[in-house]
Amino acid sequence: MIKRNLSSILIIIAMTLNILSFDFSNFNIESKKNWLFLGASLVLFASIILIFVNENKNKKRNKAE
């Protein structure tokens, strides 16, 4: 595991656990739990995208050296 991505990986694990614990049978748009679920989903996708972007930049930088 790469040390620079450790915080992002921990965020992914935390948000995945949050999403898995969500109860879809009580989905109500006005509920605070639903907004936390949507926020967790957005943070999860953003952190995954950032990991891939950072890794691609580092691979290109290492090839140039």
N, C-alpha and C positions, 0 to 999 in steps of 0.2 A: 504494500500500500504506500502510496506516495504521501510524504508528510505534508506537502503544501495543500493537498486536497482533504486532509483529515477533517477539518471543520465542516466542509461541504458534505462529506460522507456522513458525518454525525447528524447534520441537518436532514439529509435524505432519510436516514433511519428514523429520526424522531417524527418527521412528517408522514412517513409511511405507516408508522404505528398509530398516529392520530387518524389517518384516513381509514385504516382497517378497523378501528374501534367505532367508527361512525355507524349509526343506526339509520338505514335507508327507509325503514318503514314509517318513521315519524318525520319525513321531510316536509318542513314548513319554512317558507322563505323569510318569515319574520322572526324565526328563532335564532338566538345567538350561536347555538351549536352549528347551525348550517353555515353561517358566515365564517366561523372558525374552520370548518371543513373546507370551504372554498378557498380561504386564505392559505391553509395548509397545502392544498393542491397546487396553488399558484407558486408558493415557495418551493415546493418539491420540483416542479417542472423547471423553474428558474435555476435552481441549484444544479440540476442535471445538465442543463444547457451550458452553464458556466464551467462545469468540469470539462465537458467536451471542448469548449472553446479554448480553455487554458491548456489542455493537453495538446491540441493541435498547434497552438502557438509555440509551445515548448518543443514539440517534435520538429517544427520548421526551423527553430532557432538552433537546435542541436545538429540538424543536417547542414546548416550553413557554416558551422564551425569546423 
